[in-house]
Amino acid sequence: MKNDTKIKLFLVDDDMIFLKMLAIEFLQHGDFDIETFETGELCLENLHKNPDIIILDFYLDGITKSAMNGLETLDKIKNSNPNIPVIMLSSQDKIDVAVSCMHHKAFDYIVKSETAFLRLQKTIDTIFKYQKMEKELNWYIDRM
């Protein structure tokens, strides 16, 4: 994981209990600066805070039926800053939903389950390993 500063993590989910539980898990198991949002719209309004990673629910209409869904929010995040890794999180255990998320440039798709937090941790580790390798590769390329 990122060692020099806290990881700025945005959690976006319309299930307030799950959102709070997820935030507590991250706070107990890592050095995170966490902001939680109940809608994609609120997340988008705060993108200027430059999160390192966004964990985004697939369905976001539990509070406001007209709220943007996760895919719409993902598209707007990627249009605003394509470098922010977004992990989609959902209770949908369907391959077509996962594939759709990946086509919309999600870094990963994780099904809400008893192992979801561990998978999220592993995916976050992978993101930072990938970013480190990318920086090293660019450093070498710049010197060629």
C-alpha positions as CSV (number, residue, x, y, z in Angstrom):
1,M,0.0,0.0,0.0
2,K,0.9,3.7,-0.2
3,N,3.5,4.4,2.5
4,D,4.2,8.1,2.4
5,T,0.7,9.5,3.3
6,K,-2.8,8.3,4.1
7,I,-4.7,6.8,1.3
8,K,-7.7,9.0,0.4
9,L,-10.5,6.7,-0.1
10,F,-14.0,7.6,-1.3
11,L,-16.8,5.1,-0.4
12,V,-20.0,5.5,-2.3
13,D,-23.0,3.4,-1.3
14,D,-26.7,4.1,-0.7
15,D,-26.9,1.4,2.1
16,M,-26.0,3.5,5.1
17,I,-25.3,0.5,7.4
18,F,-23.0,-1.2,4.9
19,L,-21.3,2.2,4.2
20,K,-20.6,2.8,7.8
21,M,-19.5,-0.8,8.4
22,L,-17.1,-0.6,5.4
23,A,-15.6,2.7,6.6
24,I,-15.0,1.2,10.1
25,E,-13.3,-1.8,8.6
26,F,-10.9,0.4,6.6
27,L,-10.2,2.6,9.5
28,Q,-9.4,-0.4,11.7
29,H,-7.1,-2.1,9.1
30,G,-5.2,0.6,7.5
31,D,-4.1,4.2,7.3
32,F,-6.9,5.7,5.3
33,D,-8.5,9.1,5.0
34,I,-12.1,8.1,4.3
35,E,-15.0,10.1,2.9
36,T,-18.4,8.5,2.5
37,F,-21.1,9.5,0.1
38,E,-24.7,8.2,-0.3
39,T,-25.0,9.1,-4.0
40,G,-22.9,9.3,-7.1
41,E,-23.8,12.9,-7.4
42,L,-22.2,13.7,-4.0
43,C,-19.1,11.8,-4.9
44,L,-18.8,13.7,-8.2
45,E,-19.2,17.0,-6.4
46,N,-16.1,16.1,-4.2
47,L,-13.8,14.8,-6.9
48,H,-11.8,18.0,-6.5
49,K,-10.4,16.5,-3.3
50,N,-8.5,14.0,-5.5
51,P,-9.2,10.6,-4.0
52,D,-6.6,7.9,-4.5
53,I,-9.3,5.2,-4.9
54,I,-13.1,5.2,-5.2
55,I,-15.2,2.2,-4.1
56,L,-18.5,2.5,-5.8
57,D,-21.8,0.6,-5.4
58,F,-23.4,-0.6,-8.6
59,Y,-27.0,0.5,-7.6
60,L,-27.3,3.8,-5.9
61,D,-31.1,4.4,-6.0
62,G,-31.9,3.3,-2.4
63,I,-32.2,6.9,-1.1
64,T,-33.2,8.8,-4.2
65,K,-34.9,6.8,-6.9
66,S,-33.7,9.3,-9.6
67,A,-30.1,9.1,-8.4
68,M,-27.4,8.1,-11.0
69,N,-26.5,4.5,-10.9
70,G,-23.0,3.2,-10.4
71,L,-22.2,2.9,-14.1
72,E,-23.3,6.5,-14.8
73,T,-21.2,7.7,-11.9
74,L,-18.2,5.6,-13.0
75,D,-18.4,7.1,-16.5
76,K,-18.5,10.6,-15.1
77,I,-15.6,9.9,-12.8
78,K,-13.5,8.5,-15.7
79,N,-14.4,11.5,-17.9
80,S,-13.3,13.9,-15.1
81,N,-10.1,12.0,-14.2
82,P,-9.4,8.7,-15.9
83,N,-6.5,8.0,-13.5
84,I,-8.6,7.5,-10.4
85,P,-9.0,3.7,-9.9
86,V,-12.6,2.8,-9.3
87,I,-13.6,-0.5,-7.7
88,M,-17.2,-1.5,-8.3
89,L,-18.9,-3.2,-5.4
90,S,-22.3,-4.8,-5.7
91,S,-24.6,-7.5,-4.5
92,Q,-25.1,-8.5,-8.1
93,D,-23.3,-11.8,-8.6
94,K,-23.8,-11.8,-12.4
95,I,-21.0,-12.1,-14.9
96,D,-22.6,-9.7,-17.3
97,V,-22.8,-7.0,-14.7
98,A,-19.1,-7.5,-13.9
99,V,-18.2,-7.4,-17.6
100,S,-20.2,-4.2,-18.1
101,C,-18.3,-2.6,-15.2
102,M,-15.0,-3.6,-16.7
103,H,-16.0,-2.2,-20.1
104,H,-16.8,1.1,-18.3
105,K,-13.1,1.1,-17.1
106,A,-13.6,-0.1,-13.5
107,F,-10.4,-1.4,-12.0
108,D,-12.2,-4.4,-10.5
109,Y,-15.6,-5.7,-9.6
110,I,-16.3,-7.2,-6.2
111,V,-19.5,-8.9,-5.0
112,K,-20.7,-7.9,-1.6
113,S,-20.1,-11.0,0.6
114,E,-18.4,-12.0,3.8
115,T,-15.1,-11.9,1.9
116,A,-15.6,-8.6,0.2
117,F,-13.5,-6.5,2.6
118,L,-10.5,-8.9,2.1
119,R,-10.9,-8.7,-1.6
120,L,-11.1,-4.9,-1.5
121,Q,-7.8,-4.9,0.6
122,K,-6.1,-7.1,-2.0
123,T,-7.3,-5.0,-4.9
124,I,-6.1,-1.8,-3.2
125,D,-2.7,-3.4,-2.7
126,T,-2.7,-4.4,-6.4
127,I,-3.6,-0.9,-7.4
128,F,-0.6,0.6,-5.6
129,K,1.8,-2.1,-6.8
130,Y,0.6,-1.4,-10.4
131,Q,1.1,2.3,-9.9
132,K,4.6,1.8,-8.5
133,M,5.6,-0.4,-11.5
134,E,4.2,2.2,-13.9
135,K,6.2,5.0,-12.2
136,E,9.4,2.9,-12.4
137,L,8.7,2.0,-16.0
138,N,8.2,5.6,-16.9
139,W,11.4,6.6,-15.0
140,Y,13.4,4.1,-17.1
141,I,11.8,5.1,-20.4
142,D,12.5,8.8,-19.6
143,R,16.2,7.9,-19.2
144,M,16.5,6.0,-22.5
